[in-house]
Amino acid sequence: MATTPAIPNKNVQLRKYPLKSAQTTVLGDIVYLDTNGDVLICGADPATALGFQMHDYNGNLDVDIYDDEVIVACAYPGSTFWLEGTSDPVQAYEGISYGVVVTSGAVQVDITDTSNLVFVVERVDTTRNLYEVSVLAAVAQLQGG
């Protein structure tokens, strides 16, 4: 199970969006916007992704500094994030597209999934065992910065 949440890297913008009611999000959740502009957590094999949640939010904070809104590191063309994977990275994975495994905010590059594509591996860090990924244009919800 992944222990490192998504780490924003290149060309990432942080934006604040309203959270869909009854959603409980955690740092690192991969999220999307619904048709009302509210943030929801992506399910398995997301067809659309806005980016990654940048903090926990359970909706029951004593002092709600975000006013029922959440901060998202948005994926744009050229944006990259560091993620763990389902196996240790090797250079041969660079340039290949893979799916995602999502478990309670623990998002991983799924090296075994080559049909439900979400990420392209830009490069790997074999020292920290992380993948630098971008969200595929067909999946990225935002297309301009």
N, C-alpha and C positions, 0 to 999 in steps of 0.2 A: 504494500500500500504506500502511496506517495506521502511523503512527509513535508515536502517543500511546496508551498503554493506557487502559482504562476508568478514569475518575476518579470515585470515589464522591462523591455530592453530598448529597442529602437523605434522611433516614430510613433510613440504611444501618447495618446492624449487622455487625461483624466477628466471625466465628466460626471455630473450629478444627475440622477434620474429618479423619478418616483418609483417606489417599490410596490408591486402588486400586493394588495391586502392578503393577509394570511401566509405570506411567504416568509420563511426563515432562511436567511442566507449566511454563508460563512466565507471567510477569506479564501479566495481562490476559486470559488464557484464560477463555472462558465455560464454566462447569462445571455439573454436576448430580450428585445423589446417586443411587446405584443402590439396589436393594432391601436391600442389606446395610449401607447408610449410608456407603459409600465414595465419594469424589469421583472423577469421571471427566470428561474433556474432552467437551464437546458436539460433535456432528458437524454437518454441514450441515443447515440448517432445523430447529433443535432444537424438539421438542415440549414439553420441560421444561428449565427453567434455574433453578439455585440462585442463581447470582450470578457474580462475577468473581474469579479468582485474584489474590491480592495480592502474590505474589512468585514468582520462579523456583524450581523444585525438580526436581533431576535424580535424587534418591535416592542420590547418591554423595558427599554432603558429608562432609568429614573430621570435622566436628563437627555432628551433626544436632540442632540446637536445637529442632526441631519434632517429633522422635520419630516420623517418618513421617506427620506430619499437616501440613495446609496451612491457611493463613488465607484465608478467602473473604469478600468483601464481599457480603452476602446481599441479594437483592432481595425486598422486602416490598411490600405495597400502600402506595403513596405514596413509595416509594424512587425516587430518580433518580440517573442516572449521566451523565457527559459522555463522548461518543464522537465519533470522526471519522465521516465518511460517504463514500459512493462518489462524491458530488459536493458542491460547496460548499453550505452551507445557505442557504435563503431562507425568509422568514417564511411563505410559502405552505405549507411543509411542516408547520407546527405543527398539532397535533391529528390528524394522520394516522398510521396504523399502517403499518410497513414490516418487511421481513425483515432478515436479518443475513448478512454475509459474514465468514467466519472463516478466517484464514490464519496459522498458527503464533502464536497469541496476539494477532494483530492483528485485533480485532473492529471492524467498521464497520457503520453503518446502511446497508442496501442500499435506496437510493431507487428502484431499478428493480424491486424485488420487493414487489408488493402482494397476493400470495396466500399466501406462507409467513410469516405475521405473527409477529413476536417483540416488537417495540418500538412504543411510541407516542411520537411526538415531542412533548414538552411545550413546549419553546421552543428557539430557535436563538441561537447567538452568532456573528454574522457577522464579528466582529473576530478571534476565535481559530479560526474555521471549525469549530465544534463543535456537536453536537446534544445537548440535554439530553433524555434518554429515560427512560421507565419500562418495565419488563418487563410485558407484557400479563398480566392476571390468569389467563388460560387457560394461560399458559406458566410463570408463576412457581411454583416448587416449594413455597415457604413462603407460607402465607396469613395468618399471625399473627406478631406480634412478641413 
